Amino acid sequence: MRKPLNQPQAVKAFARRSGPAGLDYRRVSAANSNTRIFVGSGGRQATQVPATDPGTDPHEQSVGLNTERLRAGMVQRLSNQGITDERVLAAMARVPRHRFVDQGLASRAYTDDALPIGYNQTISQPWIVARMVSVVCENRTLGRVLEIGAGCGYQAAVLSCLAAQVYGIERIRGLQEQAVNTLSQLDLPGKIQLVFSDGLTGLPENAPFDAILVAAAGPELPVALFQQLAIGGRLVAPCGSDIQHLVLVERTGKDTWRQETLEAVRFVPLRSGIQF
């Protein structure tokens, strides 16, 4: 169902199914001389992770998993569930989801489940990540992408396999640091900047974006994000309170947007402000 939007008004109660996504990360810490810290408008702090040489995965050895086999099984299941974009399936096959969860949950990393990542947040189930990424990259290539609610960084990692530049915003300081640390140890393409900031304001200084993905649900979408889409760009987000659906918004002109309601989903709440 598609509805033309003549104003960048908020989209109300409709949007989402649970799931998560892309980035180029290598080891980063405050003491790493290769780390560059950028402070943007509004006092935002962004960490861009430099590349490192990939090596043996000690995490895989410590949890005793054949993660390549488990990942291949996950990708086959996604294909069976209707994910048909080969680029998305290849990205899901490349990113080690077990690296983004606690070792105690690593054996469940490739099941189609949302898993806790601390701070009352979750990593989205693989299907929802693949679905949201498929929606924004359908019949197009991605240059600049923004993710609101980067969480542990998994979806940003997937997106980095498909986009030239990924920006992620995370409002919880501990999660942002955790994501940077994890992503910095992975061999991924693309460039990623992970920003500690309030996601409701987006990143106007880096706009326009070819795609915006929102990984938390509010009763309506922030108008600011509509204006940060490039013409032809797509935003996908869960929307609603008790009942949520995924919503696709495509910018069709300077002051026009088109909206499409997708399947029912369940996401954590979209919140304003930052948390240290």
C-alpha positions in Angstrom: 0.0 0.0 0.0 1.6 3.3 -1.0 0.6 6.8 0.0 2.0 10.0 -1.3 3.3 12.4 1.3 3.2 16.1 0.4 4.9 17.2 3.6 7.7 15.6 5.6 5.2 14.8 8.3 5.8 12.0 10.8 4.5 8.6 9.8 2.3 7.2 12.5 1.7 3.7 13.8 2.8 1.3 11.1 6.1 -0.4 10.7 8.4 -3.4 11.5 9.2 -7.2 12.0 12.2 -7.9 14.3 15.7 -8.0 12.9 19.1 -5.9 12.1 23.2 -4.5 9.6 27.2 -2.8 7.6 30.7 -1.2 8.1 34.5 -1.2 7.7 36.1 -1.7 11.2 39.4 -2.6 12.7 40.8 -2.4 16.2 40.1 0.9 17.9 40.8 2.3 21.3 41.6 5.7 22.8 45.2 4.6 22.9 45.4 3.5 19.3 47.4 6.1 17.3 45.5 5.0 14.1 42.2 6.0 15.6 40.7 9.3 14.5 38.0 11.0 16.6 35.8 13.5 14.9 33.6 16.0 16.8 30.7 17.2 14.6 28.0 19.7 15.1 26.0 19.3 18.3 29.1 17.8 20.1 28.7 14.5 18.4 31.7 12.2 18.7 32.4 9.8 15.8 34.9 7.1 15.7 36.2 5.9 12.4 37.9 2.5 12.6 41.1 1.9 10.7 41.8 -1.3 8.8 43.9 -4.2 10.1 45.1 -7.4 8.6 42.6 -10.3 9.1 43.9 -13.3 11.0 42.7 -16.4 12.8 39.5 -15.8 14.7 40.4 -16.5 18.4 36.8 -15.9 19.3 35.7 -18.8 17.1 38.4 -21.1 18.6 37.4 -20.2 22.2 33.7 -21.0 21.7 34.4 -24.2 19.7 32.1 -23.5 16.8 32.3 -24.2 13.1 30.9 -20.8 12.3 31.4 -20.9 8.6 29.1 -23.9 8.4 26.6 -22.3 10.8 26.6 -19.1 8.8 26.1 -21.0 5.6 23.1 -22.6 7.1 21.7 -19.3 8.2 22.1 -17.9 4.7 20.3 -20.9 3.2 17.5 -20.4 5.6 17.2 -16.7 4.7 17.0 -17.7 1.1 14.2 -20.1 1.9 12.4 -17.4 3.8 12.3 -15.1 0.7 15.5 -13.1 0.8 16.5 -13.2 -2.9 19.1 -10.4 -3.3 22.4 -12.2 -3.8 24.3 -9.1 -2.6 22.5 -9.2 0.7 22.9 -13.0 1.1 26.6 -12.6 0.4 26.9 -9.8 3.0 25.1 -11.9 5.6 27.5 -14.8 4.8 30.5 -12.6 5.2 29.8 -11.0 8.6 30.5 -13.2 11.7 27.3 -12.6 13.8 28.8 -14.6 16.7 31.4 -11.8 17.2 28.6 -9.4 18.1 27.1 -11.4 21.0 28.4 -12.6 24.4 30.4 -15.8 24.1 27.8 -17.5 26.3 25.3 -16.9 23.5 27.6 -17.7 20.6 26.1 -21.1 19.9 22.8 -19.3 19.2 24.3 -16.6 17.0 23.1 -18.2 13.7 19.6 -19.1 14.8 16.8 -16.8 13.6 16.5 -15.1 17.0 17.0 -11.7 18.5 19.6 -11.9 21.3 20.4 -9.7 24.3 23.4 -7.4 24.0 23.2 -5.6 27.3 21.7 -2.3 28.3 18.2 -3.7 27.7 18.9 -3.9 24.0 19.0 -6.7 21.5 20.7 -7.7 18.2 18.0 -8.2 15.7 17.2 -11.6 14.2 19.0 -12.3 11.0 15.9 -12.3 8.9 14.9 -8.8 9.9 18.4 -7.4 9.2 18.4 -9.1 5.8 14.9 -7.8 5.1 15.5 -4.2 6.0 18.8 -4.1 4.0 17.0 -5.7 1.0 14.3 -3.1 1.1 16.7 -0.1 0.9 19.1 -1.6 -1.7 16.5 -3.1 -4.0 17.4 -2.3 -7.7 20.0 0.2 -6.6 23.6 0.7 -5.4 24.2 2.5 -2.1 26.7 5.3 -1.6 26.1 6.9 1.8 24.0 5.1 4.4 22.8 6.1 7.9 21.7 3.7 10.6 19.8 4.9 13.7 20.3 2.7 16.7 23.6 0.9 15.7 23.6 -1.2 18.9 26.3 -3.8 18.8 27.3 -2.9 15.2 26.1 -6.0 13.4 23.8 -4.3 10.9 26.4 -1.7 10.2 28.8 -4.5 9.4 26.4 -6.0 6.9 25.7 -2.6 5.4 29.4 -2.0 4.9 29.5 -4.9 2.5 27.0 -3.0 0.3 27.6 0.7 0.7 30.6 3.0 0.2 30.1 4.9 3.5 28.1 3.8 6.5 27.3 6.2 9.4 25.9 4.7 12.5 24.4 6.5 15.5 24.1 4.9 19.0 22.7 6.8 22.0 24.1 4.4 24.6 27.8 5.1 25.2 28.7 1.6 26.4 27.2 0.0 23.2 28.9 2.5 20.9 32.2 1.6 22.5 31.5 -2.1 22.3 30.5 -1.8 18.7 33.6 0.1 17.7 35.8 -2.5 19.5 34.1 -5.4 17.7 34.1 -3.9 14.3 37.7 -2.8 14.6 38.8 -6.5 14.7 36.9 -7.5 11.5 38.0 -7.5 7.9 35.1 -5.6 6.2 34.9 -3.4 3.1 33.5 0.1 3.0 34.1 2.9 5.5 32.2 3.3 8.8 31.9 6.1 11.3 30.1 5.3 14.5 28.7 8.3 16.3 27.6 8.6 20.0 24.6 10.9 19.7 20.8 11.2 19.8 19.6 9.3 16.7 16.4 11.3 16.5 18.3 14.3 15.0 20.1 12.2 12.4 23.3 13.6 10.9 22.3 16.6 8.8 26.0 17.6 8.3 26.6 14.3 6.4 23.3 14.2 4.5 21.9 13.4 2.0 21.8 9.7 2.4 20.8 7.0 -0.1 19.3 5.0 2.7 18.4 5.4 6.3 17.6 2.4 8.5 16.1 2.8 11.9 16.5 -0.1 14.4 14.0 1.0 17.1 10.3 1.7 17.0 8.5 4.9 17.8 4.9 5.9 17.5 6.0 8.1 14.5 9.1 8.7 12.5 11.3 11.8 13.1 10.6 14.4 10.4 14.3 15.4 10.5 15.2 12.0 8.9 12.9 12.6 5.9 14.8 15.7 5.0 18.1 13.9 5.2 17.2 11.4 2.4 18.6 12.0 -1.0 15.9 12.3 -3.8 15.3 8.7 -4.7 16.6 7.6 -1.3 14.8 5.1 1.0 14.1 5.0 4.7 13.0 1.9 6.4 11.9 1.8 10.1 9.6 0.0 12.5 6.7 2.2 13.5 4.0 1.9 16.2 3.7 1.2 19.9 1.8 -1.9 20.8 1.4 -2.9 17.2 4.4 -2.3 15.0 5.0 -2.6 11.2 7.9 -1.9 9.0 7.4 1.2 7.0 9.2 2.2 3.8 9.5 5.9 2.9 10.9 6.9 -0.4 11.8 10.5 -1.3 10.3 11.2 -4.7 11.1 14.9 -5.0 12.2 18.0 -3.0 9.0 18.1 -1.0 7.4 14.8 -1.7 7.7 11.3 -0.2 5.9 8.0 -0.8 5.1 5.6 2.0 4.5 1.9 2.0 3.5 -0.3 4.9 5.2 -3.7 5.1 5.0 -6.6 7.6 4.3 -6.6 11.3 7.5 -6.6 13.5 8.6 -6.1 17.1 11.4 -3.7 18.0 12.8 -2.1 21.2 11.5 1.5 21.8 13.0 4.5 20.0 14.3 6.9 22.6 15.6 10.4 22.6 18.7 11.7 24.3 22.0 10.0 25.2 23.0 7.5 27.9 26.4 7.4 29.5 
